[in-house]
């Protein structure tokens, strides 16, 4: 999702260019290499919608408690399906998209036949898994194939509040920010009495365990879909 900008080369005239001893060139390379290694060792990186940076196993809402009208907490890292193949990797690494759609499917239908593993298989069959990521078409064409209606929403608090108050869960594709360093899908499940939004993040029980300022979340959204049965 991110775009790399390559800076133009800087040229100097041959008359003014100085030759640098080889030993200094090698030392410079070693310094840069050490800096890169240190950065990777201290930075949690995610890449692409659907890929996760959190590898701590989380336990989802038990299947026996899945019912219409209640959004379950479903996590990519749940051992029940974490290692299930998806998008060239696993649900744990790539499966936030189908995991979110599985949560929406449960709350709107009350059915338990499409857990994250089954939803991942559905997405694969439909061609919605692309290069380690989940295509946005899963949230429109894919949802329609499941008997769900979806509508793209503007990233405005009024539109989202209206959808949630009408009982329509919302899936957001988010960019770098509180939930990812590259791209991710989350579910907005409802509103608190204080007007904050209830987030079900398929990659974090911690982020799912608190309420969020709606405008803060919307500021990180690339697209949103409201769902109904």
Backbone as CSV, one residue per row, in Angstrom:
resi,resn,N_x,N_y,N_z,CA_x,CA_y,CA_z,C_x,C_y,C_z
1,UNK,0.824,-1.207,0.000,0.000,0.000,0.000,0.864,1.264,0.000
2,UNK,2.064,1.179,0.602,2.883,2.369,0.652,3.621,2.553,-0.648
3,UNK,3.981,3.802,-0.939,4.696,4.127,-2.157,6.061,4.669,-1.796
4,UNK,7.096,4.093,-2.415,8.454,4.537,-2.138,8.855,5.610,-3.139
5,UNK,9.349,6.731,-2.652,9.844,7.788,-3.507,11.364,7.713,-3.570
6,UNK,11.907,7.728,-4.762,13.347,7.643,-4.943,13.881,9.037,-5.221
7,UNK,14.779,9.493,-4.374,15.328,10.829,-4.526,16.232,10.887,-5.745
8,UNK,16.257,12.030,-6.457,17.139,12.146,-7.609,18.590,12.082,-7.197
9,UNK,19.459,11.542,-8.082,20.876,11.466,-7.788,21.483,12.864,-7.762
10,UNK,22.476,13.017,-6.943,23.196,14.273,-6.882,24.544,14.077,-7.591
11,UNK,24.830,14.920,-8.532,26.054,14.808,-9.299,27.019,15.928,-8.901
12,UNK,28.319,15.636,-8.916,29.350,16.643,-8.692,30.291,16.597,-9.880
13,UNK,30.934,17.720,-10.168,31.868,17.735,-11.286,33.100,16.928,-10.952
14,UNK,33.734,16.384,-11.965,34.920,15.574,-11.718,36.053,16.408,-11.122
15,UNK,36.110,17.703,-11.463,37.188,18.545,-10.950,37.124,18.674,-9.433
16,UNK,35.880,18.689,-8.900,35.732,18.961,-7.462,35.527,17.690,-6.657
17,UNK,35.304,16.566,-7.316,35.092,15.319,-6.592,36.385,14.832,-5.968
18,UNK,36.280,14.314,-4.748,37.450,13.782,-4.055,37.381,12.268,-3.997
19,UNK,38.507,11.663,-4.110,38.564,10.220,-3.978,38.567,9.852,-2.504
20,UNK,37.744,8.868,-2.148,37.657,8.436,-0.753,38.395,7.118,-0.610
21,UNK,39.283,6.984,0.342,39.997,5.723,0.531,39.021,4.562,0.683
22,UNK,39.415,3.389,0.173,38.551,2.207,0.203,38.158,1.833,1.609
23,UNK,39.087,1.986,2.568,38.781,1.581,3.930,37.633,2.400,4.492
24,UNK,37.564,3.708,4.122,36.456,4.521,4.599,35.155,4.094,3.941
25,UNK,35.205,3.702,2.668,34.003,3.222,2.001,33.465,1.970,2.655
26,UNK,34.344,1.039,3.011,33.923,-0.197,3.695,33.344,0.126,5.053
27,UNK,33.993,1.040,5.776,33.488,1.421,7.100,32.098,2.027,6.993
28,UNK,31.913,2.851,5.954,30.596,3.460,5.760,29.526,2.423,5.515
29,UNK,29.840,1.418,4.699,28.891,0.347,4.418,28.536,-0.401,5.688
30,UNK,29.547,-0.668,6.533,29.291,-1.395,7.775,28.394,-0.587,8.711
31,UNK,28.601,0.728,8.758,27.763,1.578,9.611,26.321,1.544,9.144
32,UNK,26.109,1.653,7.820,24.751,1.625,7.280,24.095,0.280,7.543
33,UNK,24.866,-0.808,7.331,24.312,-2.152,7.560,23.896,-2.328,9.009
34,UNK,24.737,-1.839,9.944,24.405,-1.947,11.361,23.148,-1.162,11.690
35,UNK,22.991,0.007,11.084,21.793,0.818,11.331,20.547,0.114,10.833
36,UNK,20.632,-0.515,9.659,19.483,-1.244,9.101,19.104,-2.418,9.983
37,UNK,20.112,-3.177,10.429,19.841,-4.333,11.296,19.184,-3.888,12.591
38,UNK,19.694,-2.788,13.163,19.113,-2.276,14.411,17.664,-1.847,14.213
39,UNK,17.377,-1.197,13.076,16.003,-0.752,12.796,15.059,-1.932,12.707
40,UNK,15.455,-2.984,11.975,14.581,-4.147,11.849,14.394,-4.857,13.172
41,UNK,15.412,-4.820,14.026,15.315,-5.512,15.315,14.388,-4.812,16.291
42,UNK,14.171,-3.508,16.075,13.371,-2.740,17.038,12.048,-2.260,16.477
43,UNK,11.721,-2.641,15.244,10.498,-2.162,14.607,9.605,-3.317,14.229
44,UNK,8.321,-3.225,14.603,7.339,-4.227,14.188,6.730,-3.766,12.880
45,UNK,6.903,-4.570,11.836,6.485,-4.155,10.505,5.375,-5.055,10.003
46,UNK,4.346,-4.459,9.441,3.318,-5.213,8.739,3.316,-4.752,7.303
47,UNK,2.836,-5.588,6.400,2.852,-5.190,4.992,1.591,-5.642,4.295
48,UNK,0.866,-4.670,3.799,-0.297,-4.974,2.976,-1.543,-5.253,3.781
49,UNK,-2.731,-4.899,3.247,-3.965,-5.203,3.935,-4.083,-6.689,4.164
50,UNK,-4.349,-7.069,5.392,-4.505,-8.472,5.673,-3.312,-9.077,6.334
51,UNK,-2.190,-8.410,6.383,-1.032,-8.982,7.022,-0.878,-8.426,8.412
52,UNK,-0.483,-9.301,9.323,-0.479,-8.959,10.731,0.918,-8.833,11.281
53,UNK,1.090,-7.966,12.262,2.362,-7.842,12.932,2.370,-8.493,14.296
54,UNK,1.217,-8.755,14.859,1.104,-9.357,16.178,1.096,-10.866,16.057
55,UNK,2.012,-11.557,16.762,2.075,-13.012,16.671,1.666,-13.684,17.975
56,UNK,1.166,-12.932,18.962,0.719,-13.512,20.219,-0.642,-14.163,20.020
57,UNK,-0.767,-15.471,20.315,-2.060,-16.134,20.112,-3.160,-15.475,20.944
58,UNK,-4.318,-15.308,20.346,-5.477,-14.758,21.039,-6.637,-15.724,20.867
59,UNK,-7.496,-15.804,21.847,-8.611,-16.737,21.799,-9.899,-15.991,21.471
60,UNK,-10.560,-16.465,20.442,-11.771,-15.823,19.941,-12.982,-16.170,20.803
61,UNK,-14.087,-15.465,20.564,-15.352,-15.804,21.201,-15.700,-17.260,20.870
62,UNK,-16.004,-18.087,21.862,-16.335,-19.493,21.583,-17.478,-19.608,20.576
63,UNK,-17.378,-20.587,19.695,-18.374,-20.769,18.652,-19.779,-20.945,19.232
64,UNK,-19.872,-21.554,20.397,-21.185,-21.760,21.020,-21.867,-20.448,21.373
65,UNK,-21.084,-19.353,21.451,-21.643,-18.047,21.809,-21.875,-17.154,20.602
66,UNK,-21.668,-17.673,19.396,-21.944,-16.875,18.202,-23.442,-16.800,17.982
67,UNK,-23.953,-15.600,17.843,-25.387,-15.439,17.615,-25.661,-14.125,16.893
68,UNK,-26.796,-14.083,16.227,-27.185,-12.881,15.494,-27.323,-11.699,16.454
69,UNK,-26.890,-10.537,15.991,-27.004,-9.332,16.799,-25.836,-9.076,17.718
70,UNK,-24.884,-10.006,17.809,-23.713,-9.830,18.660,-22.455,-10.104,17.837
71,UNK,-21.599,-9.111,17.742,-20.361,-9.275,16.964,-19.346,-10.052,17.785
72,UNK,-18.920,-11.216,17.324,-17.918,-11.979,18.083,-16.541,-11.353,17.924
73,UNK,-15.660,-11.676,18.830,-14.253,-11.321,18.686,-13.553,-12.495,18.021
74,UNK,-13.100,-12.322,16.817,-12.384,-13.358,16.089,-10.993,-12.832,15.764
75,UNK,-9.987,-13.655,16.028,-8.602,-13.219,15.877,-7.826,-14.091,14.904
76,UNK,-6.993,-13.454,14.110,-6.154,-14.169,13.153,-5.209,-15.147,13.837
77,UNK,-4.751,-14.788,15.017,-3.748,-15.591,15.710,-4.346,-16.726,16.530
78,UNK,-5.658,-16.874,16.501,-6.302,-17.967,17.230,-5.790,-19.308,16.678
79,UNK,-5.288,-20.193,17.549,-4.740,-21.464,17.073,-5.734,-22.312,16.273
80,UNK,-7.037,-22.037,16.395,-8.019,-22.807,15.638,-7.799,-22.688,14.133
81,UNK,-7.310,-21.543,13.680,-7.150,-21.321,12.233,-5.910,-20.513,11.866
82,UNK,-5.071,-20.161,12.820,-3.910,-19.306,12.540,-3.035,-19.855,11.417
83,UNK,-2.862,-21.173,11.364,-1.975,-21.779,10.369,-2.691,-22.168,9.074
84,UNK,-3.956,-21.839,8.961,-4.711,-22.192,7.755,-4.180,-21.380,6.573
85,UNK,-3.933,-22.009,5.428,-3.362,-21.294,4.279,-4.286,-20.183,3.774
86,UNK,-3.656,-19.056,3.442,-4.416,-17.961,2.839,-3.470,-16.979,2.154
87,UNK,-3.778,-16.640,0.927,-3.083,-15.576,0.172,-1.570,-15.779,0.134
88,UNK,-1.162,-17.007,-0.072,0.261,-17.289,-0.159,0.960,-17.394,1.179
89,UNK,0.209,-17.294,2.253,0.774,-17.418,3.591,-0.223,-18.120,4.493
90,UNK,-0.525,-17.524,5.614,-1.487,-18.090,6.557,-2.480,-17.012,6.981
91,UNK,-3.544,-17.468,7.635,-4.499,-16.504,8.185,-3.816,-15.612,9.218
92,UNK,-2.917,-16.188,10.001,-2.224,-15.390,11.013,-1.506,-14.197,10.387
93,UNK,-0.909,-14.393,9.235,-0.125,-13.332,8.601,-0.955,-12.477,7.647
94,UNK,-1.881,-13.089,6.921,-2.553,-12.383,5.823,-4.064,-12.260,5.960
95,UNK,-4.646,-12.850,6.993,-6.083,-13.073,6.975,-6.977,-12.093,7.693
96,UNK,-6.591,-10.820,7.832,-7.486,-9.898,8.533,-8.770,-9.646,7.749
97,UNK,-8.688,-9.637,6.404,-9.883,-9.382,5.598,-10.965,-10.426,5.798
98,UNK,-10.675,-11.708,5.543,-11.699,-12.730,5.762,-12.112,-12.871,7.225
99,UNK,-11.205,-12.603,8.152,-11.577,-12.674,9.572,-12.599,-11.595,9.910
100,UNK,-12.417,-10.400,9.369,-13.397,-9.328,9.591,-14.740,-9.678,8.956
101,UNK,-14.707,-10.192,7.740,-15.969,-10.532,7.082,-16.668,-11.670,7.807
102,UNK,-15.912,-12.575,8.407,-16.504,-13.641,9.205,-17.241,-13.070,10.409
103,UNK,-16.657,-12.073,11.074,-17.337,-11.436,12.207,-18.649,-10.801,11.761
104,UNK,-18.603,-10.105,10.636,-19.808,-9.447,10.113,-20.861,-10.481,9.732
105,UNK,-20.440,-11.559,9.116,-21.362,-12.625,8.710,-22.081,-13.207,9.927
106,UNK,-21.330,-13.433,11.003,-21.932,-14.013,12.215,-22.962,-13.071,12.826
107,UNK,-22.597,-11.783,12.988,-23.508,-10.855,13.655,-24.784,-10.636,12.850
108,UNK,-24.695,-10.736,11.527,-25.878,-10.486,10.701,-26.725,-11.733,10.442
109,UNK,-26.125,-12.924,10.511,-26.876,-14.152,10.198,-27.044,-15.074,11.394
110,UNK,-26.148,-14.970,12.360,-26.194,-15.889,13.489,-25.659,-17.273,13.162
111,UNK,-25.119,-17.447,11.959,-24.646,-18.760,11.524,-23.165,-18.932,11.833
112,UNK,-22.765,-20.176,12.024,-21.370,-20.463,12.353,-20.639,-21.262,11.297
113,UNK,-21.181,-21.285,10.079,-20.569,-22.124,9.042,-19.393,-21.453,8.341
114,UNK,-19.197,-20.160,8.543,-18.096,-19.460,7.882,-17.188,-18.802,8.925
115,UNK,-16.411,-19.648,9.597,-15.401,-19.120,10.498,-14.262,-18.549,9.646
116,UNK,-13.229,-17.942,10.230,-12.168,-17.345,9.413,-11.524,-18.299,8.419
117,UNK,-11.366,-19.568,8.783,-10.776,-20.525,7.845,-11.687,-20.751,6.645
118,UNK,-12.975,-20.962,6.902,-13.921,-21.171,5.803,-14.083,-19.903,4.972
119,UNK,-14.045,-18.741,5.618,-14.151,-17.483,4.879,-12.902,-17.258,4.025
120,UNK,-11.747,-17.660,4.540,-10.518,-17.547,3.760,-10.591,-18.424,2.506
121,UNK,-11.131,-19.627,2.658,-11.291,-20.505,1.497,-12.253,-19.890,0.480
122,UNK,-13.322,-19.286,0.980,-14.283,-18.615,0.096,-13.594,-17.483,-0.677
123,UNK,-12.776,-16.702,0.022,-12.069,-15.600,-0.628,-11.081,-16.105,-1.669
124,UNK,-10.410,-17.199,-1.370,-9.475,-17.787,-2.331,-10.213,-18.247,-3.584
125,UNK,-11.318,-18.943,-3.395,-12.068,-19.452,-4.546,-12.584,-18.312,-5.422
126,UNK,-12.935,-17.201,-4.799,-13.474,-16.073,-5.548,-12.419,-15.183,-6.171
127,UNK,-11.150,-15.484,-5.913,-10.079,-14.674,-6.466,-9.853,-13.367,-5.731
128,UNK,-10.245,-13.310,-4.464,-10.104,-12.075,-3.695,-8.809,-12.007,-2.891
129,UNK,-7.985,-13.051,-2.946,-6.696,-13.069,-2.268,-5.621,-12.781,-3.309
130,UNK,-4.944,-11.654,-3.188,-4.000,-11.211,-4.212,-2.665,-10.839,-3.573
131,UNK,-1.605,-11.565,-3.905,-0.245,-11.215,-3.476,-0.138,-10.954,-1.976
132,UNK,-0.658,-11.865,-1.190,-0.561,-11.716,0.257,-1.540,-10.736,0.848
133,UNK,-2.479,-10.254,0.049,-3.429,-9.251,0.516,-4.851,-9.666,0.157
134,UNK,-5.817,-8.960,0.712,-7.225,-9.187,0.408,-7.755,-8.031,-0.426
135,UNK,-8.332,-8.347,-1.587,-8.885,-7.312,-2.456,-10.128,-6.710,-1.819
136,UNK,-10.309,-5.408,-2.023,-11.497,-4.737,-1.498,-12.781,-5.345,-2.057
137,UNK,-12.698,-5.981,-3.216,-13.890,-6.574,-3.828,-14.510,-7.655,-2.945
138,UNK,-13.739,-8.219,-2.014,-14.320,-9.188,-1.087,-15.441,-8.554,-0.273
139,UNK,-15.327,-7.263,-0.002,-16.296,-6.571,0.833,-17.544,-6.139,0.060
140,UNK,-17.499,-6.297,-1.247,-18.655,-5.924,-2.081,-19.170,-7.151,-2.832
141,UNK,-18.441,-7.573,-3.860,-18.849,-8.741,-4.633,-18.863,-10.000,-3.769
142,UNK,-17.829,-10.162,-2.972,-17.762,-11.339,-2.103,-18.906,-11.378,-1.113
143,UNK,-19.177,-10.261,-0.467,-20.278,-10.193,0.498,-21.607,-10.507,-0.172
144,UNK,-21.794,-10.005,-1.385,-23.040,-10.283,-2.112,-23.203,-11.775,-2.362
145,UNK,-22.093,-12.454,-2.619,-22.151,-13.893,-2.823,-22.541,-14.660,-1.576
146,UNK,-22.448,-14.014,-0.433,-22.837,-14.625,0.842,-24.249,-14.216,1.259
147,UNK,-24.902,-13.426,0.425,-26.244,-12.957,0.753,-26.258,-11.710,1.611
148,UNK,-25.127,-11.013,1.681,-25.049,-9.786,2.462,-25.024,-8.579,1.529
149,UNK,-25.661,-7.510,1.947,-25.604,-6.257,1.198,-24.544,-5.375,1.833
150,UNK,-23.776,-4.679,0.990,-22.768,-3.771,1.524,-22.834,-2.447,0.787
151,UNK,-22.477,-1.408,1.485,-22.520,-0.057,0.928,-21.262,0.687,1.339
152,UNK,-20.559,1.265,0.382,-19.399,2.076,0.716,-19.855,3.343,1.440
153,UNK,-19.108,3.685,2.483,-19.438,4.871,3.265,-18.336,5.912,3.132
154,UNK,-18.697,7.188,3.203,-17.662,8.217,3.316,-17.078,8.169,4.723
155,UNK,-15.870,8.635,4.865,-15.225,8.632,6.180,-15.693,9.825,6.993
156,UNK,-16.988,9.876,7.253,-17.567,10.975,8.035,-18.230,10.400,9.282
157,UNK,-18.051,11.029,10.431,-18.644,10.522,11.666,-20.147,10.331,11.567
158,UNK,-20.831,11.262,10.908,-22.283,11.147,10.808,-22.717,9.898,10.066
159,UNK,-22.078,9.599,8.954,-22.447,8.425,8.159,-22.183,7.132,8.926
160,UNK,-21.057,7.069,9.602,-20.707,5.860,10.335,-21.625,5.669,11.538
161,UNK,-21.883,6.738,12.263,-22.796,6.626,13.409,-24.186,6.168,12.966
162,UNK,-24.658,6.715,11.867,-25.974,6.337,11.359,-26.030,4.849,11.028
163,UNK,-24.966,4.344,10.386,-24.925,2.927,10.040,-24.894,2.052,11.289
164,UNK,-24.057,2.405,12.240,-23.934,1.588,13.453,-25.218,1.609,14.276
165,UNK,-25.855,2.771,14.378,-27.108,2.858,15.129,-28.231,2.076,14.457
166,UNK,-28.108,1.867,13.137,-29.101,1.066,12.405,-28.796,-0.428,12.483
167,UNK,-27.734,-0.791,13.192,-27.393,-2.202,13.337,-26.523,-2.747,12.228
168,UNK,-25.894,-1.869,11.438,-25.034,-2.310,10.345,-23.568,-2.223,10.773
169,UNK,-22.908,-3.357,10.928,-21.476,-3.303,11.248,-20.704,-2.711,10.076
170,UNK,-19.563,-2.139,10.375,-18.755,-1.469,9.352,-17.360,-2.081,9.343
171,UNK,-16.878,-2.422,8.159,-15.496,-2.861,7.991,-14.701,-1.708,7.411
172,UNK,-13.533,-1.436,7.999,-12.654,-0.366,7.527,-11.349,-0.959,7.010
173,UNK,-10.900,-0.452,5.889,-9.530,-0.681,5.439,-8.724,0.503,5.938
174,UNK,-7.756,0.235,6.816,-6.986,1.317,7.426,-5.542,1.295,6.955
175,UNK,-4.957,2.489,6.899,-3.556,2.631,6.554,-2.720,2.803,7.806
176,UNK,-1.467,3.233,7.651,-0.566,3.376,8.796,-1.151,4.255,9.902
177,UNK,-0.978,3.795,11.120,-1.507,4.534,12.264,-1.545,3.659,13.490
178,UNK,-2.673,3.676,14.186,-2.802,2.928,15.439,-2.879,1.418,15.233
179,UNK,-3.302,0.975,14.050,-3.613,-0.438,13.852,-2.617,-1.185,12.968
180,UNK,-1.797,-0.472,12.243,-0.872,-1.111,11.313,0.180,-0.106,10.876
181,UNK,1.279,-0.611,10.332,2.280,0.272,9.740,2.134,0.327,8.228
182,UNK,1.289,-0.524,7.660,1.094,-0.523,6.208,-0.378,-0.581,5.832
183,UNK,-1.072,-1.661,6.153,-2.478,-1.801,5.794,-3.135,-2.908,6.596
184,UNK,-4.450,-2.774,6.834,-5.128,-3.710,7.724,-6.635,-3.520,7.575
185,UNK,-7.414,-4.522,7.987,-8.869,-4.420,8.072,-9.297,-4.547,9.530
186,UNK,-10.270,-3.732,9.932,-10.861,-3.822,11.269,-12.371,-3.704,11.141
187,UNK,-13.081,-4.090,12.193,-14.541,-3.974,12.235,-14.933,-2.922,13.265
188,UNK,-15.851,-2.041,12.875,-16.491,-1.135,13.830,-17.820,-1.784,14.192
189,UNK,-17.952,-2.178,15.467,-19.083,-3.011,15.875,-20.213,-2.247,16.536
190,UNK,-19.966,-1.031,16.993,-21.027,-0.294,17.675,-20.478,0.974,18.304
191,UNK,-21.337,1.617,19.093,-20.974,2.858,19.766,-21.186,2.718,21.266
192,UNK,-20.345,3.369,22.042,-20.525,3.393,23.487,-21.499,4.507,23.856
193,UNK,-21.883,4.553,25.112,-22.786,5.613,25.567,-22.148,6.986,25.429
194,UNK,-20.820,7.021,25.435,-20.100,8.289,25.304,-19.849,8.668,23.854
195,UNK,-20.338,7.857,22.918,-20.170,8.179,21.513,-18.884,7.692,20.895
196,UNK,-18.094,6.936,21.651,-16.885,6.356,21.070,-17.249,5.077,20.320
197,UNK,-16.317,4.610,19.501,-16.613,3.472,18.651,-15.986,2.202,19.222
198,UNK,-16.723,1.103,19.096,-16.252,-0.208,19.538,-15.553,-0.868,18.361
199,UNK,-14.259,-1.148,18.529,-13.450,-1.728,17.457,-13.171,-3.200,17.743
200,UNK,-13.355,-4.035,16.716,-12.919,-5.425,16.779,-11.755,-5.562,15.801
201,UNK,-10.553,-5.537,16.348,-9.344,-5.662,15.546,-8.956,-7.139,15.493
202,UNK,-8.967,-7.773,14.316,-8.690,-9.209,14.253,-7.251,-9.574,14.586
203,UNK,-6.396,-8.572,14.764,-5.004,-8.841,15.081,-4.599,-8.385,16.474
204,UNK,-5.558,-7.942,17.287,-5.166,-7.450,18.604,-6.324,-7.479,19.590
205,UNK,-6.210,-8.331,20.593,-7.195,-8.337,21.672,-7.080,-7.066,22.499
206,UNK,-5.873,-6.535,22.598,-5.669,-5.304,23.372,-6.383,-4.126,22.719
207,UNK,-6.209,-3.950,21.406,-6.871,-2.832,20.734,-8.374,-3.043,20.644
208,UNK,-8.810,-4.301,20.718,-10.243,-4.595,20.704,-10.875,-4.403,22.069
209,UNK,-10.055,-4.278,23.087,-10.572,-4.198,24.449,-10.812,-2.795,24.948
210,UNK,-10.722,-1.791,24.072,-10.939,-0.410,24.485,-11.805,0.296,23.452
211,UNK,-12.433,1.380,23.881,-13.221,2.205,22.960,-12.297,3.231,22.308
212,UNK,-12.690,3.672,21.100,-11.854,4.575,20.330,-12.624,5.831,19.931
213,UNK,-11.894,6.936,19.840,-12.477,8.158,19.295,-12.762,7.922,17.813
214,UNK,-13.993,8.136,17.402,-14.393,7.803,16.037,-13.612,8.606,15.010
215,UNK,-13.440,9.888,15.240,-12.727,10.706,14.267,-11.261,10.286,14.141
216,UNK,-10.682,9.826,15.227,-9.302,9.331,15.171,-9.207,8.107,14.275
217,UNK,-10.170,7.199,14.402,-10.174,5.998,13.555,-10.421,6.367,12.103
218,UNK,-11.400,7.231,11.872,-11.736,7.596,10.496,-10.583,8.301,9.796
219,UNK,-9.755,8.985,10.554,-8.600,9.647,9.970,-7.573,8.675,9.404
220,UNK,-7.704,7.394,9.742,-6.771,6.375,9.262,-7.399,5.462,8.201
221,UNK,-8.663,5.733,7.857,-9.391,4.841,6.952,-9.117,5.157,5.488
222,UNK,-8.934,4.100,4.703,-8.803,4.217,3.254,-10.134,3.953,2.565
223,UNK,-10.964,3.100,3.165,-12.301,2.829,2.659,-13.123,2.194,3.768
224,UNK,-14.456,2.317,3.657,-15.367,1.764,4.642,-16.565,1.158,3.959
225,UNK,-17.088,0.056,4.551,-18.285,-0.593,4.020,-19.225,-0.907,5.190
226,UNK,-20.491,-0.556,5.026,-21.531,-0.913,5.994,-22.286,-2.106,5.452
227,UNK,-22.618,-3.053,6.329,-23.220,-4.319,5.896,-24.600,-4.515,6.506
228,UNK,-25.452,-5.203,5.763,-26.764,-5.586,6.258,-27.134,-6.914,5.622
229,UNK,-28.075,-7.617,6.250,-28.474,-8.920,5.733,-29.636,-8.778,4.770
